[in-house]
Amino acid sequence: MSRVEVKKTYKLYIGGAFPRSESGRSYEVSDAKGRFLANAAKGSRKDARDAVVAARKAQPGWGRATAYNRGQVLYRVAEVMESRKGQFVEEVRAAEGLTPTRATAAVDAAIDRWVWYAGWSDKYAQVLGGLNPVAGPYFNISAPDATGVVAALAPQESSLLGLVSVLAPIVVSGNTAVVLSSKDRPIPAITLAEALATSDVPGGVINLITGDPAEAAPWLATHRDVNAIDLTGVAGTDLAWGDLERAAADNLKRVRRPALDGLSAIEEDWSVTPTLGRIESFLETKTVWHPKGR
Amino acid sequence: MSTFEYAPAPESRAVVNLQPSYGLFINGEFVEGTGSSFKTISPATEEVLAEISEASPADVDLAVKAARTAYTRVWSRMSGADRGKYLYRIARILQERAREFAVLETLDNGKPIKESRDVDVPIAAAHFFYHAGWADKLEYAALGPNPRPHGVVGQVIPWNFPMLMLAWKIAPALATGNTVVLKPAETTPLTALLFAEVCQQADLPPGVVNIVTGAGTTGQAIVDHPGVDKIAFTGSTGVGKAIARAIAGTPKKATLELGGKAANIIFDDAPIDQAVEGIINGIFFNQGHVCCAGSRLLVQESIAEEVEARLKRRLQTLRVGDPLDKNTDVGAINSGAQLARITELVAAGVAEGAERWDTGCPLPEKGFWFRPTVFTGVSQTHRIAQEEIFGPVVSMLTFRTPQEAVAKANNTPYGLSAGIWTEKGSRILWMADQLRAGVIWANTFNRFDPTSPFGGYKESGYGREGGRHGLSAYVVTGGPQ
């Protein structure tokens, strides 16, 4: 007789802990063929606000960590994911309906993306910053600095590779993140949260909320303590990215628009090697002057 | 002790050839606008300088179409090297006609001639010279793969540095291959119209630069025009937010350089005399009409009394008056509306319990004037510590520890600039790391250079102007051509 499997309760990931939604709600998650997979926590706008509080609390420490340290932390995420690769492949396959080969390729690429971004941690500042030869006796230097707390809508289709492709460039520079996962494909996101919790990412640096982004996204867009918002995951939802961008103007959030075909949001091809663009979207340039003299 | 009085040393107005009225500069020519007109005055005397056209939405449409045609047929096809040569020409003509620009700027804006002559105009020319060199080197600027222009850029600039802001906007836009429709501020249109003549003298292809004068509705017509691909705005945070809302969901992009409430932080080991000069330069430069002005003075408690005394003593030597006089330190407030705003906020400061002090210096009878003013006993919640006054008014607060200085400095929705005064190098670098501001001046203040990126964090806007960073706002990258 076969063993009765122990099923897992899927929860949110806020401030390094795994709470249920404060709303007490859950929703059914199915695989690509419509078969029941699990009940995932249906995050509320209050959960999103709690996540912003956690992200704000974690930001100064993460932002002050050395670039070398942040690089190692991101690399550690890749290591931990690699050790749970089988589970990720299964979950991506179920969520996205991919063949085993293609699911494996997606998970491989997601792990490699952490490695790619880990390597950038102590390099983008050299590429993007530098001395400015001002016309006068002054030392003048520009360097990138983290924007702060970044809210992100993770892609709806690419449940893991897309999520990692959005998340890693936000946190590599010292930002902290509040991420709304794919609505219909949240399981790989929760497993990623478990990998994060057992790697070296400090609690609160990455916060993941499952549920319907249409509920929390408008609140994150208007939230006064969110510095930037990544609208990538608007594609494939009923949300209008222009409405979120308009709401974000209340405190002049930096807005990363979704990929567009005309004015319609579309999901990007995540297999393409990224550019520095996503890292740059969530950076400020700080310029410091000092006189030279004897 | 008796003092020597300064003899008047007025700069001659003869170098400026004012016309009674001006049209709009569209497609390389001055044309009559279809809207109404308004007068631009000298804020120092309230003398009417000229009649200015208020560009209607139809005029803006003409300008955008001219810019589009110039972009498609000429400017986007021209080599970077040739674009650069036009910018070099403009830079040279600005240098040749520098005195004329300086006098005209001072007449129209009210700022002291020594500032327009030594700061605004030379740095404006330098911006064109700097960006000219980028025009054929964009692939080296690390902007991303395949950098290319947006197309037509709409630019709206403020009245505090009319010519300098024009240069900050037009030079990078043209260097990267865009064409522009620019609106100068309602109260300071004259140097932009003189710049149109410079474009003619440089034989700049018609339509590459279009200047439309007017007020808020003209600006809105630019922002809303579907033929404009990108907006660059410098001005108030309120209008900046309105622009961000207006372009949300459209193909347009924007860079916004908005308000500030900079902390100028004085530690007890700072060289006090230099710091006092820095405080004065920080807030009384350009009558305090500076978005990055050091309007919140944070002084370490142990030296607060001494700094206050020395500051007040030094302020009494500032010469307030005729902006055209070469000895004038503080000129006229740019407009009656701005004077009313300053007066209202200063009254609020008194009503909320802060202590007001001013130099008591005599002021001219005509024109818009405000004495250099210091508030002490200011708390962080006072409006004068939170809101941008944009005038010659500094609010003094104290702190005990570097941590407290950082907390107070960052306690604002703005994040444009900050100043640090201390002899301790490690403290400067620590403070610079902690401060959430785009430009940080250590042991100096209010320095500007075309190679140095300028722009803010948080509600001071987004994007940078100047340097390699400023170019990125004017290109799109990646993808197929």
Interface residues (C-beta under 8 A of the other chain):
Chain A: R64 V127 L128 G130 N132 P133 V134 A135 G136 Y138 N140 S142 T147 N227 A240 W241 G242 D243 E245 R246 A248 A249 D250 N251 L252 R254 L260 L263 T275 L276 G277 E284 T285 K286 T287 V288 W289 H290 P291
Chain B: A126 A142 G144 P145 T237 G240 K241 A244 R245 A248 G249 T250 P251 L256 L258 P413 I428 A432 D433 A437 G438 V439 I440 W441 A442 N443 T444 R447 D449 T451 S452 P453 F454 G455 Y457 K458 E459 G461 Y462 R464 G467 R468 H469 T477 G478
